[in-house]
Amino acid sequence: MNQSINIYDNYQIDINKYPRNHLQYRITDIILITFFMNCEQLSRIIKCYEDAYYHHNECKEYYFNFEFLLEDNNKLRKNYSAKELIHLMKNIEFGINNNKNNNEQLKFYLRRNPPIDIILYFYLRNKEYFQQLLNDLEKAKISYFQGKTYNIKFNIPQDFYDYKQSNMYSALEIFEIYSYSQYLVKNKIKKNLPIPKYLSG
């Protein structure tokens, strides 16, 4: 007996629809599901840098408590002040630029830093990418319910994955994948956000 997930009103999809079996879509489906499972955390990360700059310029105190769950379920934690966040981005960017012409040197440099700093750096470096993804999700929901055509091109972020794939998704597909991701979370099935690929292996 097939199980179904209710998307809205009486519209349902089979629980096994996503991720699709076809290799062209399977990888991007899985990555989209992972990001949608962690929407709230991505939103907090995106917002922290803007908040840090605002409070730093206003000479006000600001702290961002960053927690990151690894695949082995160990949790990294660190509390960053506004000044620490701003310096973190500048210092690591400087180190990367000095080592970018040598892959081994770059990996060595990144691994000498605390892993949580490197993880936060790469998520902040890709904040526009994640913000666009969250914006696309909201536009897909609105467009679908208004009966408008809306498509997004989803590119895999290269700081986190070696796959060089991209796929077009309709508003309905985005809405379905998001609903599926929330169904999994509700049932305590959740995939953690990826670490930057430079720290793996």
N, C-alpha and C positions, 0 to 999 in steps of 0.2 A: 504493500500500500504506500503510495507516494505521499510524502509530507509536503505541505504548502506553506508559504510565507505570505501573509497579507500585506500588500503594498499600500493600498488605500481602498476605502469602501469595500467593494466586492472583487477588486482586482487582486489576483494572487499569482505567484510564480512557484514552480517546483523548487524544493529546497536544494536540489542538485544542479540547478541551472548554472550557477556560478561557483567557482571559476570554470570557465568553459574548457572542454577537453582539447579543442583545437589549439595547437602550439602557438599559432599566430596571436591568440588572445589570452591564453592561459597565464602567461607571465605578467602581462600588464593588468589582468583582472586581479591576480593575487596581490600585486603591489598596491593597486587602488583600494582593495579591501583592507589591507594593512593600514594605509593612511586614513581611511574613513573610520576605522576602529579607534583611531587615536586623534580624532578631530580636536577634542578639547585641549589635549596637550600641545598640539601644533599651534593652536590659537594662542595659548599662553606664551609659547616661545616667540612667536611672531611679535606679540605685543610688548615683550619685556625690553627689547632694544630701544624702541621708541619711548617707552616709559623711562628707561634709564637716562637717555639723553635729555628728556624734558626735566626730570628731577635734578640732574647734574647742572643744567643751565640755570635752574631756579635756586640752586644751592640748597636743595631739600634732600632729606634722607630717602633712599630707596633701596630695597633689597629684593632680589629674585631668588626664590628657593627652587633650585632645579633638581628634580629627581628623574633618574633614567633607569628603567628596568632592562637588564640584559637578558639574553636568551636563556641563560642558566638560572634566571630568576634572582640573581644577585642585583641589588639596587645600589646605584651610585647616587650620592647626594652632595650638594654644595650650595651654600648661600652666597650670592654675589651682590656686592654693593654696586651702585650705578658706576662709580669710578672703575671698579674691577672689571665690569662688563665691557666698558669702552676700551680700557687698556688691553683686555683679552683679545678683542677683535683686531686692534692695531698691531699688537706684538706677534700674534700668530700669523697674520697676513704678511708681516715683514719677514718672518722666518720662512714661510712658504715661498715667497718671492726670491729669497736668497738661495733656496735649494731646489727650485722647480725644474732646473735643467738636468737633474740627476735623480732618477726615481728611487734608488736605494738610499741616497742621502736624505731625500724628502721623507721617506718612510721612517728612517732613523730619527730624524728631527721630530716628527709627529709623535713617535712612540716614547720620546724622552719627556714629553709633557704629560701632565695628569690626563688620563683618558676622558674624564668628564669635561675638561676644558676643551679638548679637541672635538668631542661630540657636540657640545653647545656651539662651538665656533662654526662647524659645518651646517648645523641647522639654521643658524643665523645668517650664514653666507647664502643660504638658499631660501631665505624668508619670503622673497618676492614670488618664488616658484610655488611655495606652499600656500601663500595668500591667494595666488591666482587659482590654485586648485580648489580652495574653499569657496572662492567667489564663483567659480564655475559650477560647483555643486548647488549653490543657492540659485544661480541663474537657471540651471537645469530643472530644478523643482518648479520655479515660477513659470518657465517656458512650457513645461509639460502641462501644467494645470490650466494654462491659458490657451493651450492648443497651438502653440507656436513651435516652429522648427528651431532646434538649437543643437549644435554639435560642438564637441571640443576635441582637440588633438591632445592626447596624453603622451608626453615624453617621459621616459624613465630618467630620474635624476642621476647623473653620472658620478656624483660624489658618494653615492651609496650603493650603486649596483654596476656591474660590468656589462649587463645586457644593453645593447644599443637598439632598443625597439621603441616604436611609437604606434599608436592606434587611434582611429577616430571612434568616438562614442557619441551616441545620440542622447538627448535629454532623458529618455525613458531608460536607457541602459545605465546611465549614471545614477538615476533615482533608484533603480532596482538593486544595483551593487551597493549603494549606500544603505538601503533598507536591509539587505542581506547582512551587511557588516554589523548593523545594530542588533539584528536578531542574534548573531553569534555572541556579541558582547553581553546581551541580556541573558544568554544561556552560559555565561562564564567561559566562553571560548574566545580568547583574544591573543592576537599575535603582536609582539612588541615592535616598536619602531626599530628600523635597522640602524646599526652603527655605521659610521663612515667606513668605506671599504679599505681605507688606508690603515685601519686598526685591526683588520681581520687577518687571520692566517698566522 
